[in-house]
Amino acid sequence: MDTLSYKTRSTKREEVERKWYIIDAEGEIVGRLCSRIAHVLRGKHKPSYTPHVDCGDYVIVINADKVRFSGLKMDQKEYVRYTGYPGGQRKATPRDLLAKKPEAIIENAVKGMLPKNRLGRRMFQKLFVYAGEEHPHAAQKPEPFNF
């Protein structure tokens, strides 16, 4: 006897409808902003979210050079990377990264909040971060994302 009044729908890759969103990062706190961006990239803001399918949307972040950190993280937080050579461990503070490559702060934070597998890499490819106001995605007609 089949008395279920609903069936759990699992979205297929072909059925996913993607939108383009633009987010202004000016004056935003990095961690809070990036967790919202990761949420949209995964597609968790949609009622048709399926964990094993990339059903997220495209996200454009502008003004990445005007983000801020709470507390003393601007000078005390460290980003560690390894060059691959002996003794090649390099450290940088957010203040250093904002001066050299401001997009790396948001990209690094969002990448750490996505799954560490093929699906997460595919989701990360839908993120576009720019230091200034200008972006080359006007043809996609991105709409502002309201949190």
C-alpha positions in Angstrom: 0.0 0.0 0.0 1.6 3.2 -1.2 0.3 6.0 1.1 3.1 8.4 0.9 1.8 11.9 0.0 5.2 13.0 -1.2 8.3 11.7 -2.9 11.8 13.0 -2.2 13.0 14.5 -5.5 16.7 14.2 -6.4 17.8 16.9 -8.8 19.8 15.7 -11.9 22.6 17.6 -13.4 20.6 18.4 -16.5 17.7 19.9 -14.5 19.8 22.5 -12.6 18.9 26.1 -13.5 21.8 28.4 -12.7 21.7 32.2 -12.0 24.4 34.8 -11.8 24.7 36.8 -8.6 26.9 39.8 -7.8 28.1 40.5 -4.3 29.7 43.8 -3.2 32.3 42.9 -0.5 33.0 46.5 0.5 33.1 46.7 4.3 32.1 43.1 4.8 33.7 40.7 7.3 35.6 38.0 5.4 34.4 34.9 7.3 30.7 35.8 7.3 30.8 36.9 3.7 32.6 33.8 2.5 30.3 31.4 4.3 27.3 32.9 2.5 29.2 32.7 -0.8 30.0 29.0 -0.2 26.3 28.5 0.6 25.2 29.9 -2.8 28.0 28.0 -4.7 26.8 24.7 -3.2 23.1 25.5 -4.0 21.9 25.2 -0.4 19.7 28.3 -0.8 17.5 26.4 -3.3 14.6 24.1 -2.4 15.9 21.6 -5.0 19.3 21.2 -3.3 20.9 17.7 -3.7 24.1 17.0 -1.9 25.8 14.9 -4.7 24.9 17.3 -7.5 26.4 20.7 -8.3 23.2 22.7 -8.2 24.8 26.0 -7.1 24.8 29.4 -8.9 27.6 31.6 -10.3 28.9 34.3 -7.9 30.8 37.4 -8.8 32.5 39.3 -6.0 33.6 42.9 -6.5 35.6 45.2 -4.2 37.5 42.3 -2.7 40.2 44.8 -1.7 37.8 46.5 0.7 37.0 43.5 3.0 37.8 43.7 6.7 38.6 41.3 9.5 37.2 41.5 13.0 39.5 41.7 16.0 43.3 41.7 15.5 43.2 39.1 12.6 44.6 41.7 10.1 48.0 41.4 11.7 47.9 38.1 13.7 46.3 35.7 11.2 48.7 33.8 9.0 48.3 32.2 5.6 50.8 29.4 5.2 51.8 27.9 1.8 54.6 25.6 0.7 56.6 26.1 -2.4 57.6 22.5 -2.8 61.3 23.0 -2.0 63.1 22.2 1.2 62.7 25.1 3.6 60.1 26.6 1.3 57.3 27.3 3.8 56.0 30.9 3.3 53.8 32.9 5.6 51.8 36.0 4.9 49.3 38.1 6.9 46.1 39.4 5.5 47.6 42.9 5.3 50.3 41.5 3.0 47.8 39.7 0.8 45.5 42.7 0.5 48.5 44.7 -0.8 49.6 42.0 -3.3 46.7 39.9 -4.3 43.4 40.9 -2.6 41.3 38.2 -4.5 43.3 35.4 -2.8 41.8 36.2 0.7 38.2 35.5 -0.5 39.2 32.6 -2.8 41.2 30.9 0.0 38.3 31.3 2.5 35.6 30.0 0.2 37.7 27.1 -1.0 38.1 25.9 2.5 34.4 25.9 3.0 33.6 23.7 0.0 33.9 19.9 -0.2 37.4 18.6 -0.8 36.6 16.5 -3.9 35.8 16.8 -7.6 32.4 18.3 -6.8 34.0 21.0 -4.6 36.4 21.9 -7.4 33.6 22.2 -9.9 31.7 24.5 -7.5 34.8 26.6 -6.9 35.0 27.3 -10.7 31.8 29.2 -10.5 33.4 31.9 -8.2 34.8 35.1 -9.8 36.5 37.6 -7.5 37.7 41.0 -8.6 39.6 43.7 -6.6 37.8 46.7 -8.0 34.3 47.6 -9.2 34.8 46.4 -12.8 34.0 42.9 -14.0 33.7 41.3 -17.5 30.4 39.5 -16.8 27.8 42.2 -17.7 26.4 40.0 -20.5 25.3 37.4 -18.0 23.1 40.1 -16.3 24.0 39.3 -12.7 21.5 40.3 -10.1 22.5 41.4 -6.5 22.2 38.7 -4.0 20.4 39.7 -0.8 21.5 37.8 2.3 
